[in-house]
Amino acid sequence: MNIENLRTFCLGLKGVTEDVKWGNDLCFLVGGKMFCVTNLEGAPSVSFKVSDADFDELSTSIGIIPAPYMARNKWVQVQSWERLSVQEWETYVKQSYEMVRSKLTKKLQKEIEA
């Protein structure tokens, strides 16, 4: 995986938009809520939301840490593209998308589906 592949994958999900925040972070959003963030400069790092069980497992793995400022919301930060396989990247990022989307209002969820 790399930033272009991640961008293509995220933008292929329904209702996803992208925005650059904090001057250096490419954020992927659904319904205006972030589900994946990666830095545009420096050492690669990607943050996304995970389930409680995945948080406990992943955040103790080498090369993956609780995401700064977002760990309380069960976000992890992967510090190397090579740390996960393409299939794992797609699984975790889509899972993050689904968790964030499920918290949106029913009206907004229907708009995204349309």
Secondary structure as GFF3:
##gff-version 3
##sequence-region A 1 114
A	DSSP	alpha_helix	3	11	.	.	.	ID=ss1
A	DSSP	beta_strand	16	21	.	.	.	ID=ss2
A	DSSP	beta_strand	25	30	.	.	.	ID=ss3
A	DSSP	beta_strand	33	39	.	.	.	ID=ss4
A	DSSP	beta_strand	46	49	.	.	.	ID=ss5
A	DSSP	alpha_helix	52	58	.	.	.	ID=ss6
A	DSSP	beta_strand	64	66	.	.	.	ID=ss7
A	DSSP	three_ten_helix	71	73	.	.	.	ID=ss8
A	DSSP	beta_strand	75	78	.	.	.	ID=ss9
A	DSSP	three_ten_helix	81	83	.	.	.	ID=ss10
A	DSSP	alpha_helix	86	102	.	.	.	ID=ss11
A	DSSP	alpha_helix	106	113	.	.	.	ID=ss12
###
